[in-house]
Amino acid sequence: MQQIQCDGCGQLIPGYDIVNYGSIERGYRKLCSSCFNTEVAKLGDLAGFEHLHFEPVVMTDIAGDVHEFHFRTRLMGTSVALEAFELLDEHPSGYRFQALGDPEGDVMALLGRLIEKMRRALSIKHLEDGELGLQIADHQTVRGVVEWDDASDGRVPLLLIDGREITWDEFGRMLMSFEGWQFKLEMHDISEEL
């Protein structure tokens, strides 16, 4: 796993947990989440903010597949974001979740809300393998996350559905089984409950 030295504390940190912090005028520093949160807390006069580190959690989805989730806490001034994500080739990939809370609130309660959100999401499969390959499940609802697709230079999205990377072409093929149907597309922030 690629390790980067934090310019704040000097520790070697996984690359996914580093923030480039600064400005063009003053330059940028590579900070771990803890050092970044300390800087933001100082700027926001949040002396009581405590950065908590959470160990990875293993959860099983409805199909029996095991998923290991890593956590990252980011102080964003007026809110704190707690993120859970899987790692693939040392990078966040697969299922991703986020919960927002008050920076002066109980981060453990926020973790509890996030874990419940993860359990609900893992209890539903939106895609299933059928005779024609991967298809939209019988309940005809698909939830996922829109990502950047390097293979298309960002011209079309890469979708994360059921923790799987689905190309725009693959998703289009799945939609063709609904030719002539109407649809409703709603967009929501990753921290919102669906």
Secondary structure, DSSP 8 states (H G I E B T S, - for coil): --EEE-TTT--EEEGGGEEEEEETTTEEEEEEHHHHHHHHHHHTT-TT--------EEEE-TTS-EEEEEEEEEE-SS-EEEEEEEEETTEEEEEEEEEEE-TTS-HHHHHHHHHHHHHHHHT--SEEEETTEEEE-TT-----EEEE-GGGTTSSEEEEETTEEEEHHHHHHHHGGGTT---------TTS--
